[in-house]
Amino acid sequence: MDPAPGREGDLAAASETGPLAADAAAGSGGDLPAGPETGSLAAGAATGPGGDLAAAATGTVVHRAAETRGEAARGTTWLKACLNGARRPGDHPAVPLTPLELAEAARGARGAGADAVHIHPRDEAGSESLSAAHIGAAVRAVREACPGLPVGVSTGLWITGWDVDARRDAVRGWAALSPGELPDFASVNLSEPGFEALWHDLRRLGVQVEAGVWSVEDADALAATGLECARVLVEIIGGPADTALSRARAVLDRLAGLGVPGPRLLHGEGDPAWILLDEAGQSGLATRIGLEDVLHSPVGDPVGGNAELVRLARARLA
């Protein structure tokens, strides 16, 4: 999950498969109903927490199970397309913003070889949004265009103007969404306050959590929680390209040393993007590519959009 534009200078240091283990949920639920959160995604087991949240969770099980089976069966690098991020229309002419544009971009990315997509839904003014109305509309549009394709979203704190309570309220509002409108997974940044309570809220909704780890300090924070996730996203956000590998390896080594469970997805944003995609492929890790992360080819040429980036990535990962 990427930071808002302009934060890369503050984040010079700093993703997907497998069964989701039970989250330790005690004491985190506020006024949300508590309930069991265990089961193997590969087996499609999902015991819901009850009420509206249980109903909402039910519809995501097929998507999660299909994702896991696909990863296990292919034997190729699992590749997620990150379609828009915090990009603005002026950043690239093909940045998708509306639900229809996201659906078309997802269709193109899937056709080019993407195994899942990650999106940042927008409001009517084009700003990033976590409201149920905007999340639901974007996810539904992608699902209708690409049946069975796993869909994930961001929960970056910048989306709510760095307001922890507003973010949590928005996400809890997803309980009103139908099963086809809930994302399969959501990324949660360990560097942001309130991440642990948000994590439990997502799990009660039946949404998988991807842990966004940008630094060794984030790795320490994840280990300290004892929580397990669908994927650990090792995300190198900006910074010099010539230090990207060393920064990534430091985070991966810390996660391994601390015994943090869960499959890793390695990716970079900006200059490190292609370097770390290659590293992921060589290391047997999942990875991602898309206009959120990079606007050019490995040799610096402009690209037409997300589908071209995915095709270029698949060729390098072959």
Phi, psi and omega per residue, in radians:
M1 nan 2.309 -3.026
D2 -1.691 2.737 3.096
P3 -1.362 2.955 3.056
A4 -1.138 2.735 3.119
P5 -0.963 2.446 3.106
G6 1.648 -0.106 -3.112
R7 -1.646 -0.105 -3.021
E8 -1.052 -0.568 3.138
G9 -1.115 -0.486 3.126
D10 -1.496 -0.156 -2.997
L11 -2.204 0.662 -3.047
A12 -1.066 -0.381 3.000
A13 -1.760 2.337 2.989
A14 2.655 nan nan
S15 nan nan nan
E16 nan 1.668 2.819
T17 -3.101 2.988 2.934
G18 1.862 2.993 -3.124
P19 -1.245 2.556 3.108
L20 -1.653 2.105 3.136
A21 -1.422 2.948 -3.117
A22 -1.180 2.390 3.044
D23 -1.502 2.558 3.039
A24 -1.436 1.851 -2.924
A25 -1.820 -0.039 -3.011
A26 -1.066 2.339 2.970
G27 1.330 0.213 -3.061
S28 -2.027 0.004 -2.871
G29 -1.570 -0.195 -3.077
G30 1.004 -2.261 3.139
D31 -1.702 0.208 3.016
L32 -1.365 2.492 3.108
P33 -1.142 2.432 3.131
A34 -1.483 2.809 3.102
G35 3.130 2.990 -3.111
P36 -1.208 2.566 -3.123
E37 -2.381 0.824 -3.071
T38 -1.957 2.957 3.010
G39 2.301 2.771 3.110
S40 -1.609 2.239 3.092
L41 -1.157 -0.623 -3.136
A42 -1.073 -0.607 3.117
A43 -1.494 -0.178 3.134
G44 1.314 0.341 -3.131
A45 -1.375 2.349 3.131
A46 -2.705 1.753 3.055
T47 -1.575 2.017 -3.013
G48 -1.413 2.809 -3.086
P49 -1.454 -0.034 3.073
G50 1.826 2.821 3.082
G51 1.112 -2.662 -3.100
D52 -1.090 -0.572 -3.099
L53 -1.149 -0.679 3.115
A54 -1.106 -0.737 3.131
A55 -1.112 -0.695 -3.139
A56 -1.151 -0.649 -3.079
A57 -1.200 -0.552 -3.001
T58 -0.972 -0.737 -3.043
G59 -1.252 -0.219 -3.114
T60 -1.575 -0.177 -3.048
V61 -1.119 -0.726 -3.122
V62 -1.057 -0.767 -3.134
H63 -1.092 -0.770 -3.103
R64 -1.160 -0.740 3.136
A65 -1.119 -0.716 3.134
A66 -1.114 -0.677 3.119
E67 -1.053 -0.837 -3.084
T68 -1.138 -0.769 -3.141
R69 -1.078 -0.725 -3.120
G70 -1.097 -0.733 3.135
E71 -1.114 -0.706 -3.087
A72 -1.223 -0.574 -2.987
A73 -1.438 -0.588 -2.946
R74 -1.301 -0.677 -3.076
G75 1.296 0.132 3.090
T76 -1.878 2.921 -3.141
T77 -1.100 2.250 3.119
W78 -1.335 2.205 -2.980
L79 -2.216 2.140 3.076
K80 -1.781 2.440 3.052
A81 -1.727 2.118 3.097
C82 -1.734 1.826 -2.792
L83 -1.404 -0.576 -3.043
N84 -2.509 -0.639 -3.110
G85 1.016 -2.492 3.128
A86 -1.625 0.251 -3.111
R87 -1.057 2.596 3.054
R88 -1.821 2.794 -3.097
P89 -0.938 -0.615 -3.128
G90 -1.252 -0.205 -3.124
D91 -1.251 -0.610 -3.140
H92 -2.852 2.412 -3.082
P93 -1.133 -0.311 -3.092
A94 -1.776 0.166 3.121
V95 -1.129 2.100 -3.131
P96 -1.461 2.365 -3.122
L97 -2.147 -0.850 -3.085
T98 -1.339 2.829 3.070
P99 -0.944 -0.732 -3.138
L100 -1.133 -0.747 3.127
E101 -1.131 -0.696 3.096
L102 -1.122 -0.692 3.129
A103 -1.117 -0.750 3.135
E104 -1.179 -0.691 3.102
A105 -1.142 -0.672 3.100
A106 -1.125 -0.725 3.119
R107 -1.062 -0.765 3.129
G108 -1.151 -0.720 3.133
A109 -1.140 -0.723 3.109
R110 -1.086 -0.768 3.130
G111 -1.085 -0.492 3.138
A112 -1.486 -0.148 3.060
G113 2.132 0.198 3.112
A114 -1.327 2.479 3.126
D115 -1.658 -0.263 -3.132
A116 -2.871 2.907 3.062
V117 -2.274 2.648 3.075
H118 -2.167 2.219 -3.036
I119 -2.283 2.734 3.016
H120 -2.056 1.627 -3.140
P121 -1.045 2.695 -3.083
R122 -2.141 2.781 3.008
D123 -1.531 -3.023 -3.058
E124 -1.150 -0.404 3.128
A125 -1.565 -0.024 3.133
G126 1.594 0.100 3.116
S127 -1.533 2.598 3.104
E128 -1.042 2.533 -3.071
S129 -2.536 2.530 3.014
L130 -1.932 0.123 -3.112
S131 -1.141 2.605 -3.119
A132 -1.006 -0.678 -3.098
A133 -1.079 -0.754 -3.083
H134 -1.379 -0.682 3.059
I135 -1.064 -0.856 -3.080
G136 -1.093 -0.734 -3.115
A137 -1.137 -0.741 -3.119
A138 -1.196 -0.811 -3.125
V139 -1.113 -0.751 3.137
R140 -1.064 -0.744 -3.131
A141 -1.099 -0.740 3.125
V142 -1.152 -0.739 -3.138
R143 -1.091 -0.707 -3.134
E144 -1.172 -0.605 3.140
A145 -1.377 -0.518 -3.023
C146 -2.359 1.252 -3.104
P147 -0.973 2.337 3.091
G148 1.476 -0.149 3.137
L149 -1.389 2.139 3.116
P150 -1.084 2.399 -3.075
V151 -2.176 2.237 3.093
G152 -2.163 2.829 -3.132
V153 -2.319 2.933 3.056
S154 -1.602 2.701 2.933
T155 -2.192 0.461 -3.071
G156 -0.893 2.342 -3.038
L157 -1.132 -0.450 3.095
W158 -1.069 -0.410 -3.085
I159 -1.107 -0.558 3.110
T160 -1.817 0.451 3.101
G161 1.140 0.570 3.114
W162 1.175 0.408 3.119
D163 -1.699 1.870 -3.076
V164 -1.082 -0.791 -3.097
D165 -1.163 -0.675 3.126
A166 -1.133 -0.675 3.095
R167 -1.105 -0.804 -3.097
R168 -1.131 -0.715 3.110
D169 -1.079 -0.720 3.141
A170 -1.097 -0.794 -3.111
V171 -1.174 -0.697 3.105
R172 -1.113 -0.449 3.071
G173 -1.157 -0.255 3.110
W174 -1.157 -0.201 3.095
A175 -1.052 -0.397 3.140
A176 -1.405 -0.143 -3.083
L177 -1.350 2.646 3.037
S178 -1.325 2.858 3.139
P179 -0.956 -0.653 -3.126
G180 -1.305 -0.128 -3.132
E181 -1.802 -0.229 3.117
L182 -1.388 2.366 3.057
P183 -1.177 2.727 3.068
D184 -1.296 -0.609 -3.125
F185 -2.584 2.783 3.079
A186 -2.457 2.437 3.123
S187 -1.547 2.457 -3.119
V188 -2.229 2.107 -3.094
N189 -1.442 2.194 -3.120
L190 -1.230 -0.291 -3.135
S191 -1.440 -0.104 -3.062
E192 -1.762 2.445 3.092
P193 -1.116 2.579 3.102
G194 1.460 0.159 -3.031
F195 -1.151 -0.599 -3.031
E196 -1.237 -0.767 3.093
A197 -1.104 -0.699 3.102
L198 -1.079 -0.730 3.123
W199 -0.945 -0.862 -3.119
H200 -1.159 -0.661 3.093
D201 -1.049 -0.769 3.124
L202 -1.081 -0.771 -3.130
R203 -1.118 -0.638 3.091
R204 -1.150 -0.466 3.074
L205 -1.397 -0.155 -3.082
G206 1.504 0.276 -3.135
V207 -1.717 2.241 3.085
Q208 -1.144 2.692 3.104
V209 -1.964 2.282 2.947
E210 -1.829 2.166 -3.100
A211 -1.512 2.024 3.128
G212 -1.473 1.872 -3.077
V213 -1.966 1.964 -3.065
W214 -1.806 -0.164 -3.007
S215 -2.760 2.954 3.076
V216 -1.123 -0.532 3.095
E217 -1.139 -0.673 3.066
D218 -1.135 -0.661 3.084
A219 -1.063 -0.731 3.095
D220 -1.080 -0.743 -3.125
A221 -1.118 -0.713 3.123
L222 -1.125 -0.775 3.133
A223 -1.074 -0.652 -3.091
A224 -1.166 -0.452 -3.117
T225 -1.317 -0.511 -3.025
G226 1.304 0.082 -3.140
L227 -1.363 2.639 3.045
E228 -2.031 2.635 -3.024
C229 -2.354 2.993 3.109
A230 -1.198 -0.671 -3.113
R231 -2.664 2.572 2.957
V232 -1.805 2.010 -3.136
L233 -1.556 1.895 3.065
V234 -1.547 1.862 -2.919
E235 -2.067 2.030 3.125
I236 -1.766 1.843 -2.959
I237 -1.677 1.813 3.087
G238 1.116 -2.667 -3.094
G239 1.394 3.055 -3.095
P240 -1.133 2.417 3.114
A241 -1.119 -0.563 -3.050
D242 -1.310 -0.146 3.062
T243 -1.919 0.027 -3.044
A244 -1.051 -0.784 -3.111
L245 -1.121 -0.766 -3.123
S246 -1.143 -0.671 3.108
R247 -1.157 -0.743 3.127
A248 -1.117 -0.768 -3.113
R249 -1.161 -0.567 3.097
A250 -1.111 -0.737 3.128
V251 -1.189 -0.801 3.138
L252 -1.069 -0.722 3.129
D253 -1.133 -0.681 3.135
R254 -1.160 -0.737 3.099
L255 -1.039 -0.778 3.134
A256 -1.136 -0.754 -3.126
G257 -1.106 -0.553 3.136
L258 -1.520 -0.068 3.134
G259 1.213 0.519 -3.138
V260 -1.219 2.150 -3.110
P261 -1.373 2.937 3.052
G262 1.852 2.514 3.100
P263 -1.159 2.649 -3.128
R264 -1.792 2.518 2.915
L265 -2.139 2.164 -3.096
L266 -1.892 2.281 3.051
H267 -2.744 2.896 3.084
G268 -2.288 2.815 3.052
E269 -2.054 2.480 -3.119
G270 1.359 -2.469 -3.066
D271 -0.987 -0.615 -3.128
P272 -1.293 -0.097 -2.941
A273 -0.986 -0.943 -3.079
W274 -1.270 -0.595 3.086
I275 -1.021 -0.797 -3.069
L276 -1.391 -0.455 2.999
L277 -1.104 -0.767 3.094
D278 -1.078 -0.750 3.137
E279 -1.084 -0.729 3.118
A280 -1.066 -0.798 3.130
G281 -1.062 -0.727 -3.140
Q282 -1.245 -0.427 -3.090
S283 -1.697 -0.015 -3.141
G284 1.312 0.448 3.138
L285 -1.803 2.674 2.980
A286 -1.161 2.822 -3.138
T287 -2.681 -3.067 3.122
R288 -2.637 2.820 3.093
I289 -2.727 2.727 3.110
G290 2.762 3.076 -3.090
L291 -1.112 -0.377 3.025
E292 -1.047 -0.667 -3.002
D293 -1.640 -0.628 -3.008
V294 -2.744 2.588 -3.090
L295 -1.970 0.139 -3.069
H296 -2.450 2.899 3.121
S297 -1.327 3.026 3.105
P298 -1.035 -0.423 3.137
V299 -1.758 0.163 3.062
G300 1.599 0.055 3.132
D301 -1.344 2.607 3.058
P302 -1.150 2.667 -3.138
V303 -2.097 2.751 -3.112
G304 -1.357 -0.410 -3.117
G305 2.839 -2.862 -3.059
N306 -1.107 -0.715 -3.104
A307 -1.070 -0.714 3.122
E308 -1.142 -0.705 3.099
L309 -1.078 -0.724 3.128
V310 -1.132 -0.754 3.112
R311 -1.062 -0.758 3.118
L312 -1.104 -0.699 3.131
A313 -1.138 -0.789 -3.136
R314 -1.048 -0.678 3.130
A315 -1.116 -0.633 -3.137
R316 -1.329 -0.493 -3.098
L317 -1.536 -0.136 -3.081
A318 -1.144 nan nan
